[in-house]
Amino acid sequence: MATIVGGFVVPHNPVMYFNPKGASAEQSATVYAAYARMAERIRELRADTAIIIGCDHYILFGTEALPPYVISTGEIEGPVDQLPGIKRAPIASNAALGAHIAAVGRQTGFDWTVGRAMQVDHSIGIPHHLMIKPNEGMTTVAVMLACGVDPYLPMARAWQIGEHIAAAVESDGTDQRVVVIGSGGISHHVGNERMGEVNPTFDRKVLDIVARGDREAMLALTDEEILQEGGNGAMEIRTYACAMAATRAAGGEVVAYEPIEGWVTGMGFAELKVAA
C-alpha cells in the first residue's frame, strides 16, 4: 500500500519574493535554511509524491465560485501569480493518486471538487519550488481548502479531510511514499488596516499545538480568536489541521520561527511525525 512517511507545515509568503529586503539578512537566512532542511528531510524519507495542502486567495476561483475543497486529478500548472524567481510552469502531477483520493471521497462522504487541468497559486507554488523541485523525480497532488477568503471551511472539516486523505492513501494499492505539506499562515493581515502586524504569541501557540499533535486544541481555535489574534491570513492554519490529521496527529518538531513585519507574516516551520 502507499504510505504517508512524513509531514510538514510551512508558510507560503509571496512578499519574501517581492520585497526580499523586508527581512534582515539573519531572518532571511533562517527562513531559507528551514525550507532547505525540509527539502533534505523529504529526500531522506525517500518520498515519491507530495500532497501540498494550500488555499485560494481569490486568484483562481474568484467571486464566481469558491469550492470548499479541491484536489488535482490531472495536469497542474503554476503559480499563476508569477513571482520573481518562480515562473509559471507545469508541475509534475500525480494524477492517479489525486483521482484515487477523490474516488474514495465520493464513497465516504467527501465530495471533492476536482481539477482535471488545475492552475495553482503561490500557496502550492512556493512549497513546491523550495521543497519538492529540488528532489528530482517527485510528483505532486495539489489540495486547496477554502481558508484564504470567506466563507471559510470549518476547522473540524479540514481535520476530517486530513483523516480521509490518510485513509485514501493507505488504500491506494501502490508502494509509493508520500509526504503531506500544510501550506499557509501564521499571523498576517491581508488587505486591511492591520496589515504588517505580526503576533509571535499567537504564532508560538499554534506551533506548540502542532508540535504536541493536539487535536482538541487545534479544533478549539475559533474563527473569532484566529481573526483577532492572528489576522485573516491566519485562517490558513486549516491547512496545518489537515496535515496534522493526515499524519494521525503524532506531534512533531518546530524547525524555525521568525516574526517578520517587513514580510507581514509570522513565518513558522515544523516537521510532523507520522503515527506508527
N, C-alpha and C positions, 0 to 999 in steps of 0.2 A: 504494500500500500504506500501511497505518498505520505510524507511525514513533514510536519512543521518542526524545523530544527532550531529556529531562533526567531527573535523578535526585537524590534527597536521602536522608540519614539523619538522624533526629531522635528525641528521647525522647518518651515519652507518659505523663508523670508526673502521676497524679491528685492527688498531695499538693500540687502548686502551686495547686490549686483549694481543697482542704480546709484548707490551712494557708498562705495566701499570705504571712504574715509570717515564715514559717520561713526565708526568704531575705532577704538585705539588699536595700535599695532598688536598689543598683547591680547586684546579681546578677539580681534580677527584671527590671530594665530590659534587661540583656544578653540574657536568655532570650527575652523577648517581642519584642525587636528582631530576634533571629535568626529567629524564626517569621515576623515581618513581612517580613523581607528575602526569605525563601524564597517567601512568597506573591507578592511582587513579581516574583521571578525566574520563577515559573510564569506570571505574566501576560506577562512579556517573551517567554517561549518560545511564547506563543500556544497553550497546551495546551488540549485539549478534555476530556481524561479523565485521571484519576489512578488508578493501581493502588497502593493502600495495603496494604503487607505488615505485618500485625500478628500478634498471638498471643492465644490464650485464656489466662485466668487461673483456670480452674475456675468462671468466671462463666457461660459459655454452655453448655458441654458437660458439665461436672461429672464425677463418677466413673462415670456410666453408660456413657459412650463418649467417647473422646478421639481424634478423627481426626488423622492426621499432617499433612494439609494440606487446606484448604477454600477454595473460590472462590465468590463470589456470581454466580449466574446468573439472578437475579430481583430482587425488591424487597430493599432494605436499610433497616434501622431501628436507631437507637441514638443515643448509647450507652445500653445497658440499665442500667448503673450510673450513673445520672444524677449529674452533678457540678454544684456551684454555678456557674451561668452557662452550663452546657451541658445543656439538657434533651433528653430522649429525643424523637426526631422522625424522620420519613422522611429518608433520604439519597438524593439523585438518583442512580440506578443506571444503569450502562451494562451492562444485562443481556446484550445481544448480544455484546459483547466478552468478557465472562466466559464465556458459553456457548461461544464460539469457542475460547477458550484451553482449556477443559475438553475439547472435542471433539478438538482436536489432541492433547491429552494422552492421550486414550484410544487414539489411533493410534500414539503414540510412547513408550509406557511410563510414563505419569504418570496414575495412577488417582485423579483428583481426587474428593474428596467435594464435592458441590455444594450450595449454599444457595439454594434457589428462593424462599424467603422468609426471608432471613437477618437475624438480630439480631447486632449487634456491640457490643463493649465499648469502653473508653477507648482501647485500642490503635489503633483505627480512628477513634474519635470525636474525640480531641484533635487529631491532624493534620488531619482533615477540617475541624474548626471553625476552626483557626487558619491553614490554608494553602489549602484548597480553597473553603470557603464564601465567603471574600472575593472570589473570582473567579467572578462570576455566570455561570451557564450551564454550568459544568463538571459532569461526571458522574464517578462513582467505581466502580471494581471493588475489592471487598474480598477480600483473601487473608489467611488466618490459618494460621500454621505452629505446630506443637506445640513451642513453645520457652518457654512460661510455666511449665509443670509437667512433671514426669517422667511417661511416657517422652519424652525429647527427640528431635526429628527430628535425624538426623545432620547435621553441618555440611556435609559433602560433598553430601548430598541437597538441602539448602537451596540450595547453589550450582547444582546441576543444575536445580532448579526455576526459578531465575532465568534460566538459559540457555534453558530451554524456553519461558518467558514471552516472552523476546525473539524467538525464532523464530516463536512463535504470533502475536504482534502483527504481525510483518512479513508474515505470510501472510493477514492479515485481509481485505485487498482493499478497505479504505476509505482515505480520506485523513486520518483523524483523527490528532491529535498527542497523544502520551501521555507523562506523567511517572510515574516509579516512586518510591515513598517507603518506605524501610525504617524501621519504627517500633519503638523499644524501647531498652533499655539506658540508660547504660552500667553502671557499677558500682552495684549496690544489692543489699541483702539483704532478703528478704521473709519475715516470719513466723518469724524465728529470733533468737537472742541477739545476732547481729551487725548487726541492723537499725539503720541510721543510719551505719554505716561506709561511707566513700567512698574509692576508691583512685585518685587522679589519675595515678599512674604507669601503672597498667593502662589507664585510660581514654585517656591520650595515646598509648599503644602501639596501641590499637585504632584511634583516629582516624588515626594515621600509616599504618597498614595500609590503611585506606580511602583516604586521600589518594594513596598510591602505587598503588592498584589491585592490591595484591599478593595474588593468589590463593593462592599457596603458603603465605604467612604466615598468612592467614586460616584455611586448612584445617589448618594445623599447631597451632592453638589447641585443646588437648584439653579435654574436659569437666572433667577434674580441675583443670587450670590456671584455667579460667574460674570454676569454683565457688570455688576457694581465693582467687584474686586479685580477682575481680570480684563474686562472690556469685551466688546462684541467679537473681537478676534479670538478671544479665549474660548468661545463656544466651539472652536475646532478641537478641543480636547476630547470630544466624542470619538475622534479617531484613535486617541490613546485607549479609551474604554474598549473599543472594538479590537484593537491589537492585544490588549491585556486578556480579553476573553478568548481570543484565538489561540493564545499560548496557555490557556487554562489558569490564568491568574496565579502564576507560580512566583511572582515577585520579580526582582531584578536589581540592577545596579545603576545609580546615577553616574553618567560618564563625564558630563560637564554642564555648567550653567553660567551664563553671562547675561546680566541685565544691561541692555544696550539701548539707551534712549535715542542715540543717533540712528539706530536701526529700528526704532519704535517698538521693540519687541524684547520680551524675556526669552532668551534663547536657551532651551533646555534639551538635554540629550540623556537617554537611558537605554540600556540593553535589558531586554526581558529574558528571564529564564523560561524554559519550557517544562511543564509538568511531565514527569516520567509516566 
